[in-house]
C-alpha cells in the first residue's frame, strides 16, 4: 500500500465528537460556550505567566494590571490552535507509519518463512 493511500485512509476516518470532546447531553451549547471562551482565555493567562513573565509573579501582576481580555483570549486561542495542529500531524504521522511498519514486518516475516522451509 502506498503512503498516499494510507494518508487518504487517515483523513477519511469518521470523527465522533463524543469520543474527543466532553459534551454532556442537554448541555452541549453551554459547554461549547465554555470551551470557546474560557479555555482560550485560561490558556492565554497560563502562557503569559509561564512564557512572557517567566514564572515571576511581580511581572505577571504588572502585565495583568493592563489586562486586555480579548488580547489574552486571542493569545490563548493561537496556543491551543498550535497544540491541536501538532496533535493532528502527530496522529497522522503515527497512523501512516505504523501501518507501513506493520505491513513491512508482515512482508519480511513471510519472506523469511519462505526461505526457512528449504
C-alpha positions as a Markdown table, in Angstrom:
| # | Residue | x | y | z |
|---|---|---|---|---|
| 1 | Unk | 0.0 | 0.0 | 0.0 |
| 2 | Unk | 1.4 | 3.4 | -0.9 |
| 3 | Unk | 1.9 | 6.2 | 1.6 |
| 4 | Unk | -0.7 | 8.3 | -0.2 |
| 5 | Unk | -3.3 | 5.5 | 0.2 |
| 6 | Unk | -2.6 | 5.4 | 4.0 |
| 7 | Unk | -2.8 | 9.2 | 4.2 |
| 8 | Unk | -6.1 | 9.2 | 2.5 |
| 9 | Unk | -7.4 | 6.4 | 4.8 |
| 10 | Unk | -6.4 | 8.5 | 7.8 |
| 11 | Unk | -8.2 | 11.7 | 6.6 |
| 12 | Unk | -11.3 | 9.7 | 5.5 |
| 13 | Unk | -11.9 | 8.2 | 9.0 |
| 14 | Unk | -15.2 | 9.0 | 10.8 |
| 15 | Unk | -14.8 | 11.5 | 13.6 |
| 16 | Unk | -17.2 | 11.3 | 16.6 |
| 17 | Unk | -17.3 | 14.4 | 18.8 |
| 18 | Unk | -18.5 | 12.1 | 21.6 |
| 19 | Unk | -15.1 | 10.4 | 21.7 |
| 20 | Unk | -13.0 | 13.5 | 21.5 |
| 21 | Unk | -14.8 | 16.3 | 23.4 |
| 22 | Unk | -16.9 | 16.1 | 26.5 |
| 23 | Unk | -20.4 | 17.4 | 25.8 |
| 24 | Unk | -23.0 | 16.2 | 28.4 |
| 25 | Unk | -26.4 | 15.6 | 27.0 |
| 26 | Unk | -28.6 | 18.6 | 27.1 |
| 27 | Unk | -25.7 | 21.0 | 27.9 |
| 28 | Unk | -24.0 | 21.0 | 24.6 |
| 29 | Unk | -24.4 | 24.7 | 23.9 |
| 30 | Unk | -23.3 | 25.7 | 27.4 |
| 31 | Unk | -20.1 | 23.6 | 27.2 |
| 32 | Unk | -19.4 | 24.8 | 23.6 |
| 33 | Unk | -19.5 | 28.4 | 25.0 |
| 34 | Unk | -17.3 | 27.4 | 27.9 |
| 35 | Unk | -14.8 | 25.7 | 25.6 |
| 36 | Unk | -14.8 | 28.6 | 23.1 |
| 37 | Unk | -14.5 | 31.5 | 25.6 |
| 38 | Unk | -12.9 | 30.3 | 28.8 |
| 39 | Unk | -10.5 | 27.6 | 27.6 |
| 40 | Unk | -8.5 | 30.0 | 25.3 |
| 41 | Unk | -8.6 | 32.7 | 28.0 |
| 42 | Unk | -7.2 | 30.5 | 30.7 |
| 43 | Unk | -4.6 | 29.2 | 28.2 |
| 44 | Unk | -3.6 | 32.8 | 27.4 |
| 45 | Unk | -3.2 | 33.6 | 31.1 |
| 46 | Unk | -1.1 | 30.5 | 31.6 |
| 47 | Unk | 1.0 | 31.4 | 28.6 |
| 48 | Unk | 1.5 | 34.9 | 29.8 |
| 49 | Unk | 2.6 | 33.7 | 33.3 |
| 50 | Unk | 4.9 | 31.0 | 32.0 |
| 51 | Unk | 6.4 | 32.3 | 28.8 |
| 52 | Unk | 6.1 | 36.0 | 28.9 |
| 53 | Unk | 6.5 | 36.7 | 32.7 |
| 54 | Unk | 8.9 | 33.7 | 33.1 |
| 55 | Unk | 7.1 | 32.5 | 36.3 |
| 56 | Unk | 7.8 | 35.8 | 38.0 |
| 57 | Unk | 4.7 | 36.8 | 40.0 |
| 58 | Unk | 5.6 | 40.5 | 40.2 |
| 59 | Unk | 6.0 | 40.8 | 36.4 |
| 60 | Unk | 2.8 | 38.8 | 35.8 |
| 61 | Unk | 0.9 | 41.2 | 38.1 |
| 62 | Unk | 2.3 | 44.2 | 36.2 |
| 63 | Unk | 1.3 | 42.7 | 32.9 |
| 64 | Unk | -2.2 | 41.8 | 34.1 |
| 65 | Unk | -2.7 | 45.2 | 35.6 |
| 66 | Unk | -3.0 | 46.5 | 32.0 |
| 67 | Unk | -5.0 | 43.4 | 31.1 |
| 68 | Unk | -7.0 | 43.1 | 27.9 |
| 69 | Unk | -9.4 | 40.2 | 27.8 |
| 70 | Unk | -9.6 | 40.0 | 24.0 |
| 71 | Unk | -5.8 | 40.0 | 23.6 |
| 72 | Unk | -5.4 | 37.3 | 26.3 |
| 73 | Unk | -8.1 | 35.3 | 24.6 |
| 74 | Unk | -6.5 | 35.6 | 21.2 |
| 75 | Unk | -3.1 | 34.6 | 22.5 |
| 76 | Unk | -4.6 | 31.5 | 24.2 |
| 77 | Unk | -6.6 | 30.7 | 21.1 |
| 78 | Unk | -3.4 | 30.7 | 19.0 |
| 79 | Unk | -1.6 | 28.5 | 21.5 |
| 80 | Unk | -4.5 | 26.0 | 21.6 |
| 81 | Unk | -4.7 | 26.0 | 17.8 |
| 82 | Unk | -1.0 | 25.2 | 17.5 |
| 83 | Unk | -1.3 | 22.4 | 20.0 |
| 84 | Unk | -4.3 | 20.9 | 18.1 |
| 85 | Unk | -2.4 | 21.2 | 14.8 |
| 86 | Unk | 0.6 | 19.4 | 16.3 |
| 87 | Unk | -1.6 | 16.6 | 17.6 |
| 88 | Unk | -3.3 | 16.2 | 14.2 |
| 89 | Unk | 0.1 | 16.0 | 12.4 |
| 90 | Unk | 1.5 | 13.6 | 15.1 |
| 91 | Unk | -1.6 | 11.3 | 14.8 |
| 92 | Unk | -1.4 | 11.4 | 11.0 |
| 93 | Unk | 2.3 | 10.6 | 11.1 |
| 94 | Unk | 1.9 | 7.7 | 13.5 |
| 95 | Unk | -1.1 | 6.3 | 11.6 |
| 96 | Unk | 0.7 | 6.3 | 8.3 |
| 97 | Unk | 4.0 | 4.9 | 9.5 |
| 98 | Unk | 2.6 | 2.4 | 12.0 |
| 99 | Unk | 0.6 | 0.8 | 9.1 |
| 100 | Unk | 3.7 | 0.9 | 6.9 |
| 101 | Unk | 5.8 | -0.8 | 9.6 |
| 102 | Unk | 3.2 | -3.4 | 10.2 |
| 103 | Unk | 3.0 | -4.2 | 6.5 |
| 104 | Unk | 6.7 | -4.3 | 6.2 |
| 105 | Unk | 7.1 | -6.6 | 9.2 |
| 106 | Unk | 4.4 | -9.0 | 7.8 |
| 107 | Unk | 6.1 | -9.0 | 4.4 |
| 108 | Unk | 9.5 | -9.6 | 5.9 |
| 109 | Unk | 8.2 | -12.4 | 8.2 |
| 110 | Unk | 6.5 | -14.1 | 5.2 |
| 111 | Unk | 9.7 | -13.7 | 3.1 |
| 112 | Unk | 11.9 | -15.3 | 5.9 |
| 113 | Unk | 9.5 | -18.2 | 6.4 |
| 114 | Unk | 9.7 | -19.0 | 2.7 |
| 115 | Unk | 13.5 | -19.4 | 2.9 |
| 116 | Unk | 13.4 | -21.2 | 6.2 |
| 117 | Unk | 11.4 | -24.1 | 4.7 |
| 118 | Unk | 14.3 | -25.2 | 2.5 |
